[in-house]
Every structure is written in structure tokens, then in C-alpha cells.
Amino acid sequence: MHLIKHRLLTGSVALLCLLAACKKSDTSDTPSTTNATDAVKDSALADTRDIYLWYNQIPSTFNAKSYDGLDAIMTAIRQYSTEPGFSAPVDRWSFAVKKSEWDDVSSGISGDFGLNVFFRAEGDLRVKSVEAASPAGRAGIRRGWRITKINGNTNMTTANADYIVQAVWNSSTASLTFLKPDGSTVDVNLTAATYQTSPVILDSVYTVSNKKVGYLSFNSFLGDTTQIYNAFSRIFGKFSTAGVSEVVVDMRYNGGGYVSVSQKLADWLAPASANGQLMMKEQFNDKYSSENTTDNFQKLGSLNLSRVFFIVSNSTASASELLINNLKPYMDVQLVGPSKTYGKPVGFFPIPEGDSYIFPVSFRSTNKNGEGNYFGGLALNSQVADGLDKDWGDVSESCLQSALQFISTGAYRTASGDATGLRAQQEISGGNSQLDGNTFKGAIGTGHHLK
């Protein structure tokens, strides 16, 4: 399903090695009385009772066989995730997926148009992002273009969000009309195809008040890790050569990905003083407390930053938030964007069950200071509207402009200056939630020690 693959790709995951065998504590059924489908369901529940972060909250009466499939089971167990200080269950992420789909998703292989959209205001649908190697990318479609028609339908309103979702992510072909920034219109016919995603959208260097500012737009912590690490080396080498003293990392739609990739980016961004110091802890439930791990910074590159700016939104989740949280004890971390981050300080890893993987939330992460319970999201330093009318790296785009203004003057854009844009985006937040609401958000760790 194209929609599942898209939503997973924008999710945050850090790939743990597969759990070869969890302890099976539910043996109430035997092969003679349980068919193959029910046996897989019971196995999934037994593994979840073993590794789930809140395993002791799952009632003994929970009946896996009463649910229609593994994803329904994972969704049902989310309600048993009470956390001190929060009135509602905190787990919004445990899920299951076919192995064949996950194998593509985790390696950054997608099969859709490569086009992501958001409302800028009511009736104003914009291209949010485009994958360069996708059909949309090859057609030259750019972030900021306004979509005025899809398959002959001109109703580009939040009330028609379901139609837009189906047409953009669940269809094999589509005809779209765009209004470009120069006022011209263009019709584009798209056919879904398989392509390799590239999470690095743009990197550039700006001169602001005699300071060199490095900008990196990074959209996912999933994909070809060799390609990603080579890109990091190239980009930060470029920043060093240019004499960069300030860095802005744009992760406004980055739902996360591999914890290992998040750690690698942290090593490039961290100051020299962090080298060898504690970066993060991963903590499992009390059955596996002996398996809790710690990771230290291994500083990469010659940049020695005292602060870093992140452009974020409520689509910024998990491995993205992990990066931010891990750097906070060591440098001034500034968050700019339309809203606070998503709020996912926990993660999981794929556990094989039949032809699927289940992903019950299995660990929490904390930084050097023990901070990590940010289920409510990470707060902003500067709230500005998402500049959906601008392309990546445009210095007049509201979020990037606010960060550059602070670097230049020590003050962000005023809230009153963005009041109209923020109000418009608040009014269409429900529609954007439909376009983004089922996006996979998580962090997958390194659970080889749990085999």
C-alpha cells in the first residue's frame, strides 16, 4: 500500500536487531486447539507481555484472538501505557506491518508519487516536500507550489482532506494542476513508481552579519545509512571549509528513523567538549534492566559549535527529538517553528511474528541529565508560521528567516508579525492532521543484546 509506505517513511525509527525469541508466558492454547492465525496472535501477545515497556499494565484477560490481525492487537495494547504525570495513555505508536513492506521502508525504498502536501490556509493546498528521485521530483515539482486541481477536482479544502489523501497517497496515477510562484500554471500527470528516498533535501551556506551559517534540511533518519553518512561527511566538511560558526538544521517534517543515524548526526553537531561524554541512555522494562545501555559522544569533524538551531513542528518526532534532547546538556539548543515537537521519548524494534513484524514500545531514552519524559513535546524558543509558500533554503521563508534574524540581531521575528499565518494554520490544523496524522513515528534501538 502506497499510503502505508509513505506514512512509515516519515516516521521515526532506529532499527534494532530482530528479537529472535521473546519469553513465551501465554501457553493456554496448544497447536491442537489453536489454528495458525490464532497461534501467531498468541505469540505476538506473549512477546508483547515480555518486552512492552508497560507490560505489567496489560490485563490477564486481554484476548489476542479477538482482534482482527496483529496491527489491531498492537493498537489495542496502547491503552495500557499509563505514565506518571499524564492523564491519558502515552503510547500512540505500537503497530505491526508485513515484513515485505518493512524491508522496503527501513531501507528507504518507496513506491508512490513522492509528493507530500499540507494546507497553508483554508483552500490553499501546498506541496510540502518532494522526493528528488520520485516521479514528482523527476517532473520538477517543488515545495511551495500551490495545488489547484487533483483529477479534475478543484475542492482543495480541509473538508475534502480524505479525497486528497486517497488521490495523493493511495492512487497509482493522478493528474494535478499547480500554480507556481511566478504566477504560471502547469498540469502534471503522475504515475506511482519505486524509488530510493534521500533524506538530505538541501544543504547550503549563508553569510549573515559577517557570520557563516550552515543550513541542512534533513527529512528522515531512515534509508541507506552508507549514503546518509557519506552525505554528513560531505556537508560538514563543506561547512568547515566555509568557516561556518552557526548551524540551522531543518527537521520540521522529520518523524524520525534509526537511533544510530540520530547519534551520528549528534556526533557531527556536538562541541568538542562533549567528546567521550555521555550522550544517552536506553532503558528497558524491569525484566531487562540488566540490558540497559549507555552511549557516549564520539565527536566527528572540526566544527566546534556553542549552539545549534532546529526548525521543528508537531511532525518532528522520536529520533529527531532524541537528537535535540541529547545535545541539550552540551550546547545552546534553539527550537524555531510553527509548533512544539510531537512528543515521543520512547522506541521499539521489529519482532518477527509469522509474515509480519510487531513493534510494541520497548524502551525509553534519556540524556546526560536524565531528561527524556517529553511526551508533551519539546517547547519552542520562537513560534513562527510554516512558510509553505517558499522552497527549501529560501532565506525569506518564515522559519529560516527567524533563525537567521536571531543570529544577526539576537532577536527572533515578533509574534505579531506571524499572527496571521499562525492563526490560519491553527484553523486548518485538523486538515493537516488528516494529511499527516497516521504518519509512523517511533525510534528503533539496537536490541541485539536481547536476542
Secondary structure, 3 states (H helix, E strand, C coil): CHHHHHHHHCCCCCCCCCCCCCCCCCCCCCCCCCCHHHHHHHHHHHHHHHHCCCHHHCCCCCCHHHCCCHHHHHHHHCCCCCCCCCCCCCCCCCEEEEHHHHHHHHCCEEEECCEEEEEEECCEEEEEEECCCCHHHHCCCCCCCEEEEECCECCCCHHHHHHHHHHHHCCCEEEEEEECCCCCEEEEEEECEEEECCCEEEEEEEEECCEEEEEEEECCECCCHHHHHHHHHHHHHHHHHHCCCEEEEECCCCCEEEHHHHHHHHHHHCCHHHCCCEEEEEECCHHHHHHCEEEECCCCCCCCCCEEEEECCCCCCCHHHHHHHHHCCCCEEEEEECCCCCCCCEEECCEEECCEEEECCCEEEECCCCCCCCCCCCCCCEECCCCCCCCCCCCCCHHHHHHHHHHHHCCCCCHHHHHHHHHHHHHCHHHHHHHHCCCCCEEECCHHHHC
